[in-house]
Amino acid sequence: MSRLNAAIDLGTNTARLLIGGIGDNDSFIPVLLKRHITRLGGGFSQNAGISSEAAERSIEALRDFAGEIRLHGVNNVRAVATSAVRDAVNGNIFCERVFRETGIKLEVIDGEKEALFTLRGVLAGIDDKIGDFLVFDVGGGSTEYTLSHGESPLFTRSLPLGVVRLTEGKITCEAMTDKVKRELDLLTGEMQRLGLMHDISKVTLVGTAGTATTLAAINLKMVDYDYRKVNNHTMTLAEIEDIYADLLPLTPAERLKITGLEKGREDLIIAGILITINTMKIFGFNRIKVSDFGLLEGLLLAD
């Protein structure tokens, strides 16, 4: 272990910090992992962008992260903001305020760069790097899809599908499903035209980020979250549909009684499951491998 790096992922729903020691061949030893569900995209509007309440919640989390970075003596920090900030009319003002109040310089990255960092992180923790992978990262404001041959990306797209965006923008599950299907039909149509769908049955589907890891935690009936058990856990479409059927009739408060469901995701998990189920059905996958690694780990390992 040669040095400590810090990575910050300021997402539309969750702010996360990872401090780790970097080794050889994309290896690292985690020293600290912290996260706060800040719902930066909550109350988002086209005209005003990020709401003042959401900005306050997120800056408070970033102040906490800045303190941890100073405490651990880390000099090499990579901090990125994704969908909510890049779509906001006041995104630049928000980033300036973050730097002024916390000392953290946010890099607003586009969907393609986000997907490529995520691929690197996922493959750093996957149990078998040989073969083809379709990695999808369900975020708060967008979902990234990346097809790769081993560690080499072949195709990547960012879709305007996110759990906060869908939950706050669509009233019913039917409306959410319609939006998800329309976006995925466009995606698969493009991939078919590029000749990328003919061997899809040989591809391993990998889900990363909060929806996928929450599904794994529920499936494993995990009282205390353990990333080592979640990472590389596999689930079937039928198992995910059963979880959806169990959660759907419950109120958000009642869902918190389900073992494995983290507070802060109780209203958003339905949208995330709909994205997951429709991804599996439209692409034709019966199984999904869950990765606890993703964008944050890719940032940590970035040159």
Summary of the structure (lengths in Angstrom):
residues: 303
radius of gyration: 18.3
end to end distance: 15.5
largest distance: 51.6
contacts: 1074
relative contact order: 0.15
helix: 44%
strand: 24%
